[in-house]
Amino acid sequence: MAPLPRAELVRSSLQLYRYLLRCCKQLPEENIRQHYKHAIRQSFKVHADEDDPHRIQQIIKRAIEDADWVMNK
């Protein structure tokens, strides 16, 4: 189960970034939202130079799974 509808449509890093920020809007407390927004931004900076399409798809899949875990926590 995905945290938001249309998780299966996420194919690019920009789509993933927007998707994860929309997930943050559903979190209950402001400090939690700010924490995960910061973590998302940092993760994108770390992986900004990734150019292998297979690896990018792995990262996208894992990020959606992690978002699902956070949303169900």
N, C-alpha and C positions, 0 to 999 in steps of 0.2 A: 504494500500500500504506500503510495507516494504522499508526501506532506501536502502538496497542492496538485490540482488537476493539471494535466498537460506535461508532467515530468518526462513522459516518453517522447515529447517533441523537442527536448533540449538536445541540440547537436553541436553547438559551437560554444566557445568559452564566454562570449558576450551573452548568449542566451542563458548559460548557466549562472553567470554573475547576476543577471536580472532576476532569475528564478530564485536564487538563494536570498537576495535582498527582499523579495516578496514574502518568502517564508519567514524572515525575521519580523515582518510586520505583524505576524500572528502570535508572536511570543507574548506572554502575559505581562512581563515587567520591563520597564524602560532600561534598567541597568543590564538585564539579560540581553535585550535587543542590541544595545550598544556593544556588549562583549562579542556577540556573534558577528555583527557587522564589521567590527575591527578584525576578527579572525578571518572573515571572508576576504577582506581587502589584503591582509598580509599574505594569505595563501595565493591570491592572484599575483601578487608581486613576486613571490618565490617561484612560481611556475610560468612567469611571463615569457621566458626564453625557450619554452618547450616547443619543438617543431615537429615531433614525430606524431602523425595522426592517430596511430594505434594507442600510444601513451596518453594522448589528449582524451581519447574516448574512455580509457581506463580511469583517468582522473575525474571525468564527468560522471561516470557511473558511480564511483566511490563517493563523490560529493553528494549526489542525490541520496544514496543509501545513508550517509551520515546525517543529512538533513532530515530524513525520515526518522532516524533514531532520536534526534533532538526534539522533533515535533511530537513524538509519542512518549517522550520522557516525562 
